[in-house]
Amino acid sequence: MIGYIEDLIFTPELNYLPQIEKKLTTNFASTNLIAQMNATKAGAGICILPYFMTSCEHNLVPVLARDVLLMRTFWLITHADLAGMLRIKVTSDFIAAQVKKSKDLFLPDI
């Protein structure tokens, strides 16, 4: 199993392995999702990865997609002092529009 370094998990939402199996442990751990994905692609084990990262990775195969479902919410946060700046608003609006347009990458129909 590939996952996060337990002592460095910075938010409870990333501590998902016990939700799947109480005694599930990792044989490779990283705080970086790209490193986890690369380890998976290299054959180091199986990993829980976001669909938006793996949808174009044809050498990765979903397993237990119907048995294990983890949903998380992503937030786009802007510092209050910067929220009124045009460049920040334009960038935030662009990101939000792209996520809406690509909704199937974030909420796939598996």
N, C-alpha and C positions, 0 to 999 in steps of 0.2 A: 504494500500500500504506500502511496506517495501522498504527502500532506504537508501541513505547516509545522514549524518548530514550536512545540507546545509552550515552552517558556516565553516565546516571543509573539504569541498571538495577541494582537493589540485590540481586538474587539470580540465579544462573545459569539457573534455571528459566524466567525471563522472557525470556531471550535465545534465543527459539525460531526466529526467522526463518532463521538459517543451517541449521537442521535441515530446512527446507522447500526452500530453494534457497540455495546458498553466497553468491551475489552479490545477494540480494534486499535492497532498500533501501526506506526509507519516504519518502513525500512529505508526510506529516503525522505528527508524533510527539508523544506526551504520556506523562507518568508516571501518568496517571489513566485507568482503564478506562472510566469514564463519559464522559469527554471523547472517548476513542477511539470509543465507541459512538455518541455524538452526531455526531461527524464522519462516521462511516459512514452514519448516517441522513440526514445533510445531503448525501450524495453525494460526499464527498471521496475515496473509494476503498474498497477492501475491507480487512477487518480480521479477525483471529482473536479471537473473543470467547467467553467461557464460555457454555455452553448455558443455565445457570441465569439468566443475565442477558437472554438473547435469546428465550427460549421464548415469551414473550407479545408480542414485537415483530413484529407481522404485516407491517410494511413492510420487514423485513429478510429476505433470502432466503439460506439456506445454499448455499454453493458449495464444491465439492471436499470435501464432507463424508465421502465414502468414500475419498478420496485422501490427505487430511491429517488425522491423528488425533494430538492431543496430550492426554495424560492427566497430571494433576497431583494431588498429595495436599494436602489442607488440614488444618491442625492447629488445634485449640483449645487454647491455651496459657494457663495460669494461674500466676501467681507462687506459689512454694512457701509464702510467708508468708500468702497469701490463700486457698489451696486448701481449707482446713478451714472457712472461713466459710460459714454456711448460705446467705446470699444469693448467694454466688459459686457454690456447688454447685448450688443450685436453677436459677440462670441457665444454667450450663454443661449441666446435665441437660436443660433445656428446649431449648437450641440443638441438642444432640446428637439429641434425640428428633425435632425438626422436620426435621433433615437426613435422618434415617433414614426418616421418613414421606414425605419428598419425594425419595427416592432417584433417581427417574427424571429429576429436574432436574439431578442431578449425574453420573449415569451413564446417559445416554439410549441407547436402542436405535435408533441411526441406520442 
